[in-house]
Amino acid sequence: MRGMTGFPYLGEFSASLIDVSLVAGIGLLLPFVVDRTKTLHRALLFFVAFLLAFRYAWWRTTETLAPAGWTFDMVASWSLYAIEMAALIGSLSAFVIMSRLRLRGAEADKFEGWWGDTPPRVAILIATYNEDLEVLERTIVGAKSLRHTNKQVLVLDDGRRDWLQDFCRRQGVRYIRRHDNKGSKAGNINHALAVLAQDAETPDFVAVLDADFVPHRGFLSRCLALFHDPKVGLVQTPQHFFNADPIQHNLGVSRSYPDEQRFFFDHMQPARDGWGIAFCCGTSSVARWDAVQSIGGFPTDSITEDFMLTLALQDAGWSTVYLDEALTEGLAPEGLKEYVTQRARWCLGLMQIARSRLGPLARNNLRLRDRWSVADSVFYWFTTFLFRLAAIVYPLLYWFFNITVVDASLPDVVTYFGCYYLWILTVLNTLSRGMVVPILNDVSQLIGAIPISRAAIVGLIKPKGHPFTVTAKGGDRSRIVVQWRLMAPFAIMLVLTVIGLSLGMIWDSFAFNEAGDGKWVILFWTLYNLLVLSVAVVACIELPRRERHVTDSPERAAFETDGVSRKVWLVSLTADTVRIRGRVYPQGTSGWIDIKDVGHVPAQVIASTVDGARLLLRPSDEQREALILRFYAEGAAPGVGGVRTAALLEDLGRRFSFNSRPPR
């Protein structure tokens, strides 16, 4: 490689490796000595993180910036530094939040049934706009089957569909529609609250479910237990998903890598609850009727009415608590475009809250910690994704314009940044049981970085006048779709990075010309970016999906034909089809298959396989509901709860060998 004839600083580099090795050695011991539930342990870990962060920030401030002056080097160097330091402030705020933890499972056990012989009356609100019957059916069936007896299920139809009204009548649930869509989802719920207020008997509590979220049978009883405290206005539970999110699916890692929201729901929300700043996330929550009435219903000031609901409740003296138990499961956005749109909407809504009457700088009754909670979220949405973009773009300034944005030797980078980054990575993975994976974590941020950064800037400047965009669910996912518009920026940056690196390796005059020590930093930085951009491009190729359920694992069943019942293995069970193994049946064979918790279901062989057959099921209405409950309303949390390293490497190897078929 011309222009890089030797590797300097060997002595300094050896000393840097000793520093990093020390951090790595301590990190290897952490899982054996740290109890993630103890505040003292968590606080000590993040105290060290603070020290390393301040050490790194001091070094960046005093030794890595271009000299002051009206030069391109100064503009590039200082602007990257400003973005990075803002992101660092956001990270430090998150570290403070994560230094505590509160788990309320034992509290829910202790106060279960605190109301005595008369269970409280609960209204279950299912807000819908344009969802298909298949999506709505499982939510309605799940809500009807909740163990809590004193309940009423209401379907709030902002799509004003007659077929849905007929379906609700057959299901025995209450159907409500309004003449307009003012206030979007929050307005829809408020209209239902007004209708309920006219009833002879108003509810004691109100549960909110998105149209695609199915409650487990114990959802209400577990949540209601926490309302033993009269100050609790709302109980939020985590969201779990029975399908892979687009990044999981498109990279083929749904069996080995958790969905993008697992870190937030499983670790950030319990930590926030430790500070008393857990917030409502819309679906899968239960609110006290009196609390909601005291604030005049759900706020409509923001398109993220859920977070604002928590602030409005706190402003009125009510608290929000978090129950970290898998009590609902729903449908994650299946398309990458919908996935990105959803997160940009969340970002915009948060910026609207920051500029609202309940913002951190407004005159209101919010506690200091509530204001900090909003400010922390602003820093997250405003800086995290902007910095991710900057990390990709700024090295190109060096390759094409010889602008050094970080003037530092590689040993210093290893000593200051390497030690800080490795410690944070180790601590977060110790506390989250290995959920933070480099490159994949960067890709999940990069995919939506452009629209999210745009939403953050626009939302702060102009918080009003933005339409509410519903996240589309379902649809045809049977073929490969390349999201060219989402892929284009990453493909362009990937090509530019490859060109810049190649030219710099060939011609001395193109790059590495009087670049100083920063060239080594840029080189390794660029190589890392190549990996991130390559994975991001692949993630924009949407793979076909098939319906999958927890019952994909084999189980025993009996298939009866011509009066003879034979044992078979049942796999790939859906609401309409099933595959059996153990005996080959010719196409057209009819009979009955005995499925656990469902009963004798009429079935017909639609295709023979090498070791069995694929059957078309014809369940009755009762049997179909039993299948829905089995798939979605019972059992443990769906999906992957943590990273399975060996399986993750295997899945990535398969995907990047350009096998477009997801792992089974």
Secondary structure, DSSP 8 states (H G I E B T S, - for coil): -TT------HHHHHHHHHHHHHHHHHHHHHHHH--TT-HHHHHHHHHHHHHHHHHHHHHHHHHSS--SSSSHHHHHHHHHHHHHHHHHHHHHHHHHHHT-----HHHHHHTTTTTTTS---EEEEEEESS--HHHHHHHHHHHHT-S-SSEEEEEEETT--HHHHHHHHHHT-EEEE-S--TTHHHHHHHHHHHHHHTSSS--SEEEEEETTEEE-TTHHHHHHHGGGSTTEEEEE---EESS--HHHHHTT-TTTS--TTHHIIIIIHHHHHHHT-----SSSEEEEHHHHHHTTSS--SSS-HHHHHHHHHHHTT-EEEE--S--EEE----SHHHHHHHHHHHHHHHHHHHTSTTSTTSSSS--HHHHHHHHHHHHIIIIIHHHHHHHHHHHHHHHHH---SS---HHHIIIIIIHHHHHHHHHHHHHHTS---TTHHHHHHHHTHHHHHHHHHHHHH--SS-------------S-EE-HHHHHHHHHHHHHHHHHHHHHHH-TTTSSSS-TTHHHHHHHHHHHHHHHHHHHHHHTEE-------GGGS-EEEEEEETTEEEEEEEES--SSEEEEESS---TT-EEEEEETTTEEEEEEEEEE-SSEEEEEE---HHHHHHHHIIIIISSS--S-SS--HHHHHHHHHHHTTT--S---
